[in-house]
Amino acid sequence: MSVFLNAAGLPHKRHHELAPEIQRGIKSLTRVQQIEPTVVGTAKYRHAFFGDVDLMSVVRSGDLDGVARAIQDVVRKLPRDIYFSDFKCGGTKLRGRHWTRAQVLAGATGTLTLKQAIRARAITKLDVIVPVKTRHGARYVEVTNFLFIPGVSAPFGDFLAEMRRDINKYSKQGRKLKAIKRKLSALLWTDLKKDQAEIRRLFKFVKGEPGKLGTYLADCEVARILVKNKSLQKKQLKYLSRVLGETVTMRRLKGVETRLNKEINSLINAASKKSGGD
């Protein structure tokens, strides 16, 4: 995924252009064997709205026990205002094992140790929630660090095939912006000359009103993730209430999500009809 650079003239952000809170969140997740993370996905592009931040980090250390200890160190030293959400390690690529903060620090979940799990041919990732200052108050954003250990971790597979599956899935679910983002990712991956105009067309949705509304949908999902931290969940709902201009509660959240998705689809349909696109 780190190949997404300046396709179709889409410049990506420098590290210092990220929000200070996001920079701090990235720093807190990169103590593992001096890894160098790369921001991937929508968050890396200038002028684009983003709902979350994904990092891809290659861990080249051969000391896997040391990597396991370093992950524990990352979790142990997370700043107080950065919320541990989930750690996935071990199992298989399709059925990964989820760990709580306590299990990571203990180095075991049931009979499976962290040192054993880190050696599994599976996907390893750490999710945290980072507070970002806005004029509407604190917005809680999910930051995910994918840790890839060459020769150990499960390969991420055929990227284009995965994108096609996602496009089909989100299209059937009526989630047009999600489908567009996956299509855009696929086109950026191959970066063919014949696709440059289409890349620019699709990017307009990401940086326009549909993309903006899409961030609110992502914020709704973070409110659900914060179910075990009612204090932060309340703050996220307060942020959503202010930015949307209505009272948003957990009871009303599903209705808000449905309405936002309908608005996004309507905007995309109207723009596509006008431009003659899909």
C-alpha positions, 0 to 999 in steps of 0.5 A: 500500500505504500506505493500510493504516492503522487498518482494523477497529480494527487500530492500526499501530506508530509508528516508535519502537515498531519494534525499535531495530535495525529503526529503524536498518536503515530509516534506513540505507536512506533516504538517497535524495533525502530519501525518507520510507518507509512500513512496509507489510505485517504488520510495521506492525501492533501485536501481529502477528508478522512474518517480514520488513519491507517499506518503500514509498518514493516518490522525487519527485526529477526528478534521476534521475542524482542518485537513482542516485548516492544509491543507490550512497551508500546501499549504500556506507555500509551499516553493517558489521553490515547485510548487502547481499542484493540490488538489483533495478533495470532490465529489466521489471516481470516480469523485473527485473535483479538487481545485486550490491553490487560492480555497484551501486558500480561503477555498471554491470552488463555494458553496462547502467549504473545511470543507465540502469537507474533510468530503466527502467519496472521495479520498483526495490528494495533488500534487506538483512539486519538483525540483531535482538537477541532472548533467543535471540541475533541473529535476521537479518531481511530488510528490503526498500525498494521505491523508486517513482519516479512517471512512471518506475517500473512501476506496481504494477498492480492490487493486488487482482488480484495478491492474488487470484493470490497467494491462488490460488498459495499455496492450491495450494501448501498454504501457508495462512498466506501465503494468509491474509495475502494475503486480509487485505491485500486486505480491508484495501485496500478496508476495506469495512464488511461485511468488518470482522469477517472482517478481525479473524478473519484477523488472529487468525491473524497475531498468534497461534501460526500467525503466530509459527511463520510467522516461523520459516519466514521465518527459514529463508528468510533462512538460505538467502539468506545462502548467500554469507555462511557466518558469518551463515548459521551465526548464523541457524541457531544462532538457529533451533536455540535458538528451535525447541529442536532442531539446525537445519542447512542439510541439515535445513532443508527438513524443518524448513520442511515440519514448520512448514508442516504445524503452521501448516496444522493450527492454521489448520484447527482454528481455522477449523473451530471458528469456521466460517470458510474 
